[in-house]
């Protein structure tokens, strides 16, 4: 049980653990504190968004929707491992949950798994998880098929470890939403038991390399020209492009992305062009300046 971290302390803890942090405009004062308490906090809940694309997922988690106003979490963990902070304070992410699970998290006395939950939002004995847990939404469709890239799993591990380290908790203070409420299934696609082992191993070996704040003006890769891609290049530019396509939910890769331009890159880029509204020959998968500039591929140097 602990007082919640301030916005500055949260950012510092995440960056000290090696997390790449993006601060959404207004996140420091964006919360649901008028609707209920925030704190004392006892742990971290991991979710999946049931959405694709970083931009759309961050917007959804910041604003919420008609039935559930935002913020819907404290941070969004993108497929490329970047963590986008969208709320500071009470957030609509956990809802009601099982008091036996809360007690197990507080005492950290369970085995590999917390007790099976038997309560949910609206249950007579449910407790308010929005007051007690930090929440992080991970960009994933939650269908059991959408992949979990290594960079995203690493970021989940680092985020959880950062908060545990800041509060003096062990890895058993980290649970999935499905372990909190008996009608939830998230996160689907990896084991929370395995993730807690990763978090505990990190806590045992010390913090990761700090990541400096991002520059005020991001550097994006200028459009290298259509002929660059049609020549079948092998370049870090292609890798950076592929990672952005995956982050936006347009990746069509079975393996990769990698530095060598392949048909999977072209198919992925065509999906991005269609996302932007291009059709026919304008969505043939060969990059053009308009779609390239919209993708915002990080500078490869």
N, C-alpha and C positions, 0 to 999 in steps of 0.2 A: 504494500500500500504506500503510495507516494503522491506528492503534489505534481501536477502535470508540468512538463518542461515549458519554458517560455519559447516564443518563436525563435529568438536568437540562439537559445540553448539547443533547441531541436536541430536547427541548421548546422550548428557547430558539431553536435554529436554525429550527425549523418556524414558530414564531410570528413571528420576525424576517422571514420570507419571506412573511408574510401568510396563513398557514395557520390555519384554525379547528380547534383541537385539543381532543379530549375524551380524558381519561385514564381508562381502564377500571380499576376497582378491582384492585389487585394486580399491575398490568402491570410495575412497576419491578423486581420480583423473579421474574417469570414467564419461564422460559427452559428450554432443553434442554442447558445447559452441562455437565451430568453425563454426557452422551452423546457429547461431542466438543468440539473447540475452537471458540471464537468469536473470530475475528480471526486475523491482520490482515485488514482489510476492503479491498475493491478496487472496489466499485461497488454499484449498486442494481438489483434485478430487479422488474419490474412484472408482476402477475398479474391474472386475473379469478377471481371466487369460484365461478362456476357456481351461484349462489344468488340469491335476491331478498329484499329487505327489509333495512333496516339492522340492526334488533335481532337477527334470526336470523343474519345473516352475521357480525356481531361475535361473537355467542356461539359460532358454529362455529369461527371463527378463533382465539378465545381457548382453547377447550377441546379442539378437534380431534375425533377420533372413534376408534373401537376400533382401526382399523388404523394410525392416525397421530395420536399425541397432540399437543396444542397446546403452545405457540402455533404457528399455521400461518403466521405472518408477524409483522412488527413493528407494522404499522398497517393498518387497513381504511379505504379511501377510499370514502365513501358517495356516492350520486348527487347529494346536495345540496352536495357539496364538503367536508363535515366529515370530519376524519381522526380515527379512533378508535384510540388506541394500546393494543395488547394484549400486547406482549412486549418484553423488553429483554434481549438476549443472543442466543444461538443459537436459531433457530427452524426448524421443519420446513417450509420453503417452496420451496427451490431443488432439493434432492436432488443427484444426480450430474449432471455436465455435461462439456462438451468442454474439454480443457486448451488447445486452440488459441484458443477463444473467451476463456477467462480471460486468456491472454497478450495478446490483442488489446485487451481492456478495460484491462489494466494499462498497456500502452504507448500506448493511444489512437492507434494508427497505421492503423486500417482506414479505408475510405471511408465511404459512407453506411451500410453494413451490416457487422456483424461477420462472420467466416467462418461458413459454414453448419455447424451442429453435427453431429457424427457419433457422439456418445456420449450416454448417459443413465444413470440409476440402474441399477446392476448391470453396466454395461459394464466390461470389464477395464481400460480406460484412463481411466475417468471420475474427475473430481476433485470434492471435497466443496464444493458451493456454499453449503451452510448455514453454513459457517465463514467464507465470503469475501464474502457479499452481504447488504445490507439487503433485506428483502422487503416489498412493499406489495400487498395484495390489494384489488382494485377491485370493488365490488358490480356484477355483471353476469352474465347467464345464459350468456354466451359462445356464443350460438347464431347470431351474425351479424345478429340482428334487434333484440335488446334495445338501446335507445338509450344513447348516451353523452352525457349533458347537458353543456352548456358549463361548468357549475360543477364537474363532476367532472373534466373534462379540465384545467381550470385548476388544480385542486388537485393532480393528478398532476404537472403542470409545476412547481408551486411546491415540492412535496415533493422531487422529484428535484433541483431547483436548490438547495434548502436544504442537502441532504446534499453535493452537489458543492461548494458554496461553503464549507461547514464543513471539508471535507477538501482543498480546493484542486484538485479534479478538474474536468475538462471534461465536456461533455454525453455524450461517448462512453464514460463510465463508467456510463451508464444503458442497460439492455437489457431486452427482454421475455423471458419464460420460454421462448417458442418459439425465441429466439435462443441459449438456453443448452443446451437439451436437445432431441434430435432427435425426440422423441415427444410434445412439448407444442405446443399451439396458442394459448396465451394470451400477451398479451391479444388477443382477436379483436374487430374492429370499428373499430379505428383503427390508423394506421401508427406504428410505433416510430421510423422514420426521421423522420417529421414531428414526433413528440414531441421527439426529440433536438434538432431545429432550434428548437423553441419553448424548450426548456431553455437552449440556447446563447444565444439572443437575450436571455433573462432574465438570464443570467449576465453578459452584456455591458452591461446597462443598470442594474445595481444591484438591491438587495433590494427586495421589496415593502413595503407599509405594514404595520408590526407589528400583530398582533391581540392585544388584551389577554386574559388568562385569563378563562374564562367565570365568571359570578357563581356563588357557592356554591349559591344557590337559583334555578334557572331560572324565568323568567317565561313562563307559558303563557297563551294567549288564552282567556278564559272563554267558555263556550258562549253564543252570541248569540241563541239561540232558533230554533226551526224556521221561524217566520214570516220571519226575516231571509233565509233561503235561498230560500223559496218566493216571495219578492218579486222574485227575479232581480237581486240586488245587484251593484254594481260596487264592489269594496272590496279593499284589500290583505289583508284577512283571508282572502278566497277564494284569493288567490295563495299565501299562507303555507300554507293547508290543502292546496292542490294539490301543493305541493312536498313536504310530509310524506307525502302519498299515494304520490307517485313514489318517495320514499326507502324506503317500506315495500313497494314492489313491486306496488302496487295501481293505479298510474296507467294510465288508458285514453285518454290524450291523443294526438292526432295532431299538434297544435300546442299549445304552452303547457306548463304551466298559466298562466293569466293572471287578472286581477282580476275579470272579468265571469263570473258564474255561468252555466254552460252544461250541456248534457246530458252532456258528457264528464265534468264534475265529479260529476254525480249517479251516472254509471256507475262512476266511480272510487271514490266513497264507498261505493257498494253492495258493491264488491269488498272494501273494508275491513270493512264490517259482516259480510260472510260470513266473512272471516278470523277475526273475533272469535266466530263461532259463531251469529250471528243468521241466521234463515231467514224465508222468506215475506215478509209485509208489514213485518216488522221489519228487512228488508234491502232496502228500497226506494230507498236512496240519499239519503234526506233525513236530515241529521244529527240525532242525538239526544244527550242529555247524557252517557250512558254511553260511547258510541262516540267522542264528541268528546273527552272527558277522557282516554280511552285513547290517542288519536292524538297528544296533546301538541303542539298547534300553537303555534309560538313567537309571542310577543306582537308585534303588527305595528308598534308604535310604535318 
